[in-house]
Amino acid sequence: MKSISEGEKKLVDLAKEGSIFKHYKGNLYEIVSIGRHTESYELHVVYKALYEDSKYGPNAIWIRPISMFFEKVFVDGEEILRFERIV
């Protein structure tokens, strides 16, 4: 199994279970857990929507690679965090 790098450790420390993050589009999410992909061993964030979605229902569960969860995105020419920790 692949060991965790220092960079990944810092990201895992930021994504503590129960932490609340705001997506750049405005919705809130709660960290459920950190997991690994069964084949690649890549770290993923498991998180829960704190709202009801018309398509996916209340509190939908999502999974995203940890590197993507914490990456920056460009919005209207400005580079911002995809998710910002608020609690």
KEMI-616254 format. One record per atom (N, C-alpha, C): residue number from 1; residue in one letter; x, y, z. Coordinates in nm, 2 decimals. Layout:
BEGIN
     k   r        u        v        w
   NUM   A        X        Y        Z
...
//
This chain:
BEGIN
     k   r        u        v        w
     1   M     0.08    -0.12     0.00
     1   M     0.00     0.00     0.00
     1   M     0.09     0.12     0.00
     2   K     0.04     0.22    -0.07
     2   K     0.12     0.35    -0.08
     2   K     0.11     0.42     0.05
     3   S     0.22     0.48     0.10
     3   S     0.22     0.55     0.22
     3   S     0.18     0.70     0.19
     4   I     0.14     0.77     0.30
     4   I     0.09     0.90     0.28
     4   I     0.21     1.00     0.28
     5   S     0.20     1.09     0.19
     5   S     0.31     1.20     0.17
     5   S     0.28     1.31     0.27
     6   E     0.38     1.39     0.29
     6   E     0.36     1.51     0.39
     6   E     0.25     1.60     0.34
     7   G     0.25     1.62     0.20
     7   G     0.15     1.71     0.15
     7   G     0.01     1.65     0.17
     8   E    -0.01     1.52     0.15
     8   E    -0.14     1.45     0.17
     8   E    -0.17     1.46     0.32
     9   K    -0.08     1.44     0.41
     9   K    -0.10     1.45     0.55
     9   K    -0.16     1.58     0.59
    10   K    -0.11     1.69     0.53
    10   K    -0.16     1.82     0.56
    10   K    -0.30     1.84     0.52
    11   L    -0.33     1.78     0.40
    11   L    -0.47     1.79     0.35
    11   L    -0.56     1.71     0.44
    12   V    -0.52     1.59     0.48
    12   V    -0.60     1.50     0.56
    12   V    -0.63     1.58     0.70
    13   D    -0.53     1.64     0.75
    13   D    -0.55     1.72     0.87
    13   D    -0.65     1.83     0.86
    14   L    -0.66     1.89     0.74
    14   L    -0.75     2.00     0.72
    14   L    -0.90     1.94     0.70
    15   A    -0.91     1.82     0.65
    15   A    -1.04     1.76     0.63
    15   A    -1.08     1.67     0.74
    16   K    -1.09     1.73     0.86
    16   K    -1.13     1.65     0.98
    16   K    -1.28     1.62     0.97
    17   E    -1.31     1.50     1.01
    17   E    -1.45     1.45     1.02
    17   E    -1.53     1.55     1.09
    18   G    -1.65     1.59     1.03
    18   G    -1.73     1.69     1.10
    18   G    -1.71     1.83     1.06
    19   S    -1.60     1.86     0.99
    19   S    -1.57     2.00     0.95
    19   S    -1.67     2.04     0.84
    20   I    -1.70     2.17     0.84
    20   I    -1.79     2.22     0.74
    20   I    -1.71     2.31     0.64
    21   F    -1.74     2.28     0.51
    21   F    -1.68     2.36     0.41
    21   F    -1.78     2.42     0.32
    22   K    -1.75     2.54     0.27
    22   K    -1.84     2.61     0.17
    22   K    -1.78     2.59     0.03
    23   H    -1.86     2.54    -0.06
    23   H    -1.82     2.53    -0.20
    23   H    -1.82     2.67    -0.26
    24   Y    -1.73     2.69    -0.36
    24   Y    -1.73     2.82    -0.42
    24   Y    -1.86     2.87    -0.48
    25   K    -1.95     2.77    -0.51
    25   K    -2.08     2.81    -0.56
    25   K    -2.18     2.84    -0.45
    26   G    -2.14     2.83    -0.33
    26   G    -2.22     2.87    -0.21
    26   G    -2.28     2.76    -0.12
    27   N    -2.29     2.64    -0.16
    27   N    -2.34     2.54    -0.08
    27   N    -2.25     2.49     0.03
    28   L    -2.31     2.44     0.14
    28   L    -2.23     2.39     0.25
    28   L    -2.22     2.24     0.25
    29   Y    -2.11     2.18     0.30
    29   Y    -2.09     2.04     0.30
    29   Y    -2.01     2.00     0.43
    30   E    -2.04     1.88     0.48
    30   E    -1.98     1.83     0.60
    30   E    -1.89     1.71     0.56
    31   I    -1.77     1.71     0.61
    31   I    -1.67     1.60     0.59
    31   I    -1.72     1.48     0.67
    32   V    -1.74     1.37     0.60
    32   V    -1.78     1.24     0.66
    32   V    -1.66     1.16     0.69
    33   S    -1.57     1.15     0.60
    33   S    -1.45     1.06     0.62
    33   S    -1.35     1.09     0.51
    34   I    -1.23     1.03     0.52
    34   I    -1.13     1.02     0.42
    34   I    -1.12     0.87     0.39
    35   G    -1.11     0.84     0.26
    35   G    -1.10     0.70     0.22
    35   G    -0.99     0.69     0.11
    36   R    -0.96     0.57     0.07
    36   R    -0.87     0.54    -0.04
    36   R    -0.94     0.46    -0.15
    37   H    -0.90     0.49    -0.27
    37   H    -0.95     0.42    -0.39
    37   H    -0.89     0.28    -0.38
    38   T    -0.97     0.18    -0.41
    38   T    -0.92     0.04    -0.39
    38   T    -0.81     0.00    -0.48
    39   E    -0.80     0.06    -0.60
    39   E    -0.70     0.02    -0.70
    39   E    -0.58     0.11    -0.70
    40   S    -0.61     0.24    -0.69
    40   S    -0.50     0.34    -0.71
    40   S    -0.44     0.38    -0.57
    41   Y    -0.52     0.36    -0.46
    41   Y    -0.48     0.40    -0.33
    41   Y    -0.49     0.55    -0.31
    42   E    -0.54     0.62    -0.41
    42   E    -0.55     0.77    -0.40
    42   E    -0.65     0.81    -0.29
    43   L    -0.61     0.91    -0.21
    43   L    -0.70     0.96    -0.11
    43   L    -0.82     1.03    -0.16
    44   H    -0.94     1.01    -0.10
    44   H    -1.06     1.08    -0.14
    44   H    -1.13     1.13    -0.02
    45   V    -1.20     1.25    -0.04
    45   V    -1.28     1.30     0.07
    45   V    -1.42     1.26     0.05
    46   V    -1.48     1.21     0.15
    46   V    -1.62     1.17     0.15
    46   V    -1.70     1.28     0.22
    47   Y    -1.79     1.34     0.16
    47   Y    -1.86     1.46     0.22
    47   Y    -2.01     1.46     0.19
    48   K    -2.08     1.52     0.28
    48   K    -2.23     1.52     0.27
    48   K    -2.28     1.66     0.25
    49   A    -2.37     1.68     0.16
    49   A    -2.44     1.80     0.13
    49   A    -2.53     1.84     0.25
    50   L    -2.52     1.97     0.29
    50   L    -2.60     2.01     0.40
    50   L    -2.72     2.09     0.35
    51   Y    -2.78     2.04     0.25
    51   Y    -2.90     2.10     0.18
    51   Y    -2.97     1.99     0.11
    52   E    -3.09     2.02     0.06
    52   E    -3.17     1.93    -0.02
    52   E    -3.16     1.97    -0.16
    53   D    -3.11     1.87    -0.24
    53   D    -3.10     1.89    -0.39
    53   D    -3.22     1.83    -0.46
    54   S    -3.27     1.91    -0.55
    54   S    -3.39     1.86    -0.63
    54   S    -3.37     1.73    -0.70
    55   K    -3.25     1.71    -0.74
    55   K    -3.21     1.59    -0.82
    55   K    -3.17     1.47    -0.73
    56   Y    -3.08     1.50    -0.63
    56   Y    -3.02     1.40    -0.55
    56   Y    -3.08     1.38    -0.41
    57   G    -3.17     1.47    -0.37
    57   G    -3.24     1.46    -0.24
    57   G    -3.16     1.53    -0.13
    58   P    -3.20     1.51     0.00
    58   P    -3.14     1.57     0.11
    58   P    -3.01     1.50     0.15
    59   N    -2.91     1.58     0.18
    59   N    -2.78     1.53     0.24
    59   N    -2.72     1.42     0.15
    60   A    -2.71     1.45     0.02
    60   A    -2.64     1.36    -0.07
    60   A    -2.50     1.34    -0.03
    61   I    -2.45     1.22    -0.05
    61   I    -2.31     1.19    -0.02
    61   I    -2.22     1.20    -0.15
    62   W    -2.11     1.26    -0.14
    62   W    -2.02     1.28    -0.26
    62   W    -1.88     1.24    -0.22
    63   I    -1.80     1.20    -0.32
    63   I    -1.66     1.16    -0.31
    63   I    -1.58     1.23    -0.41
    64   R    -1.47     1.28    -0.37
    64   R    -1.38     1.36    -0.46
    64   R    -1.24     1.33    -0.42
    65   P    -1.15     1.32    -0.51
    65   P    -1.00     1.31    -0.48
    65   P    -0.96     1.43    -0.39
    66   I    -0.89     1.40    -0.28
    66   I    -0.85     1.50    -0.19
    66   I    -0.77     1.62    -0.25
    67   S    -0.69     1.59    -0.35
    67   S    -0.62     1.69    -0.42
    67   S    -0.72     1.78    -0.50
    68   M    -0.82     1.73    -0.55
    68   M    -0.92     1.81    -0.62
    68   M    -1.01     1.89    -0.53
    69   F    -1.04     1.83    -0.41
    69   F    -1.12     1.90    -0.31
    69   F    -1.05     2.03    -0.27
    70   F    -0.92     2.02    -0.25
    70   F    -0.85     2.14    -0.20
    70   F    -0.78     2.23    -0.31
    71   E    -0.81     2.19    -0.43
    71   E    -0.74     2.27    -0.54
    71   E    -0.81     2.41    -0.56
    72   K    -0.75     2.49    -0.63
    72   K    -0.80     2.62    -0.66
    72   K    -0.87     2.62    -0.80
    73   V    -0.97     2.70    -0.82
    73   V    -1.04     2.70    -0.95
    73   V    -1.05     2.85    -0.99
    74   F    -1.06     2.87    -1.12
    74   F    -1.08     3.01    -1.17
    74   F    -1.23     3.04    -1.19
    75   V    -1.27     3.15    -1.13
    75   V    -1.40     3.20    -1.14
    75   V    -1.40     3.35    -1.18
    76   D    -1.45     3.38    -1.29
    76   D    -1.45     3.52    -1.34
    76   D    -1.31     3.57    -1.34
    77   G    -1.21     3.49    -1.38
    77   G    -1.07     3.53    -1.39
    77   G    -1.00     3.54    -1.26
    78   E    -1.07     3.50    -1.15
    78   E    -1.00     3.51    -1.02
    78   E    -0.98     3.36    -0.97
    79   E    -0.86     3.34    -0.91
    79   E    -0.83     3.20    -0.86
    79   E    -0.88     3.20    -0.72
    80   I    -0.97     3.10    -0.69
    80   I    -1.02     3.08    -0.55
    80   I    -1.02     2.94    -0.51
    81   L    -1.03     2.91    -0.39
    81   L    -1.04     2.77    -0.34
    81   L    -1.17     2.71    -0.38
    82   R    -1.17     2.58    -0.42
    82   R    -1.29     2.51    -0.46
    82   R    -1.38     2.50    -0.33
    83   F    -1.32     2.46    -0.22
    83   F    -1.39     2.45    -0.09
    83   F    -1.31     2.53     0.01
    84   E    -1.38     2.61     0.09
    84   E    -1.32     2.68     0.20
    84   E    -1.38     2.64     0.33
    85   R    -1.29     2.60     0.43
    85   R    -1.33     2.55     0.56
    85   R    -1.39     2.67     0.63
    86   I    -1.51     2.65     0.69
    86   I    -1.57     2.75     0.77
    86   I    -1.59     2.71     0.92
    87   V    -1.59     2.58     0.94
    87   V    -1.60     2.53     1.08
    87   V    -1.52     2.41     1.09
//
